[in-house]
Amino acid sequence: SCKVFFAKDPLKIVRAQGQYMFDEKGEKYLDCINNVAHVGHSHPYVLKAATKQMELLNTNSRFLHDNLVQYAQRLTATLPEKLSVCYFVNSGSEANDLALRLARQYHGHQDVITLE
């Protein structure tokens, strides 16, 4: 059920900047697929923060670290009290899976409606 988006003429993307991706020939494409809508590719602030973190520690969230707790506290401080639990996941797929599991547990229903 998984298909290559450009099976007849595949793109070989070699770099990206802002909202654009560039192929091996330098052709520019607007990125409407990847999860970059928030800040884009190669955002200077994100690169600086990522570099700073990777110089200190580069691991996933399965290990305890104060930054995870501090981030959760900062995040939940902006939300209503009922939304006081954070789940850190690795991808949109994991987030969707967790959301479905939580909804099924809460409501006791297995039905799902999706849009294509």
C-alpha positions in Angstrom: 0.0 0.0 0.0 3.0 2.3 0.2 3.9 4.0 -3.1 6.8 6.1 -4.3 5.4 9.6 -4.9 7.3 10.0 -8.2 7.6 6.5 -9.5 7.9 7.5 -13.2 10.4 10.4 -12.7 11.8 10.1 -9.2 13.3 13.2 -7.5 16.7 13.0 -6.0 16.7 15.8 -3.4 20.2 16.8 -2.2 19.5 19.8 0.0 16.9 22.1 1.4 16.5 25.7 2.6 13.5 27.3 4.1 10.4 26.0 2.4 12.2 24.7 -0.6 14.0 21.5 -1.6 16.6 21.3 -4.4 17.4 18.3 -6.6 20.7 17.2 -8.0 20.3 19.6 -11.0 19.6 22.6 -8.8 15.8 22.6 -9.6 13.8 24.2 -6.7 10.6 22.5 -5.3 8.2 23.9 -2.8 8.1 21.3 0.1 4.5 20.6 0.9 5.1 17.0 2.2 7.7 17.0 4.9 7.2 18.2 8.5 8.8 21.6 7.9 5.8 23.9 7.8 6.7 25.3 11.2 10.1 26.8 10.5 11.4 25.3 7.3 14.6 23.5 6.4 17.9 24.7 7.8 16.4 27.4 10.0 19.4 29.2 11.8 17.7 29.1 15.2 16.9 25.4 15.0 20.4 24.6 13.7 22.0 26.5 16.5 19.8 24.8 19.2 20.3 21.4 17.6 24.1 21.9 17.4 24.2 23.1 21.0 22.2 20.0 22.2 24.3 17.5 20.1 27.5 18.9 21.6 26.1 18.0 25.0 24.1 14.9 24.4 22.6 13.2 21.4 20.1 10.5 22.4 16.4 9.8 22.3 13.8 10.4 25.1 13.9 6.9 26.5 16.5 8.1 29.0 15.7 10.5 31.8 17.0 14.0 31.3 16.1 17.3 33.0 15.5 19.0 29.6 12.5 16.7 29.0 11.0 17.6 32.3 11.6 21.3 31.9 10.1 21.3 28.4 7.0 19.4 29.6 6.6 21.9 32.5 7.0 24.9 30.1 4.5 23.4 27.6 1.9 22.4 30.2 2.1 25.9 31.8 0.6 27.2 28.6 -2.4 24.8 28.6 -5.5 24.3 30.6 -5.0 22.3 33.8 -6.8 19.2 32.3 -4.0 19.0 29.7 -1.2 18.4 32.2 0.4 15.2 30.8 3.0 15.1 28.0 3.8 12.2 25.8 7.0 12.6 23.8 7.1 10.5 20.6 9.6 10.2 17.8 7.4 10.8 14.7 3.9 11.6 13.4 3.2 7.9 13.0 4.0 7.3 16.7 1.8 10.3 17.7 -1.1 9.1 15.6 -0.7 5.6 17.0 -0.7 6.9 20.6 -3.7 9.2 19.9 -5.7 6.3 18.6 -4.7 4.1 21.6 -5.6 6.8 24.1 -9.0 7.6 22.4 -9.9 3.9 22.2 -9.0 3.4 25.9 -10.9 6.5 27.0 -14.1 5.9 24.9 -14.0 2.1 24.6 -14.7 2.2 20.9 -12.6 0.8 18.1 -14.1 2.9 15.2 -11.9 5.4 13.4 -12.8 8.0 10.7 -10.0 9.2 8.5 -9.8 11.6 5.6 -7.8 10.8 2.4 
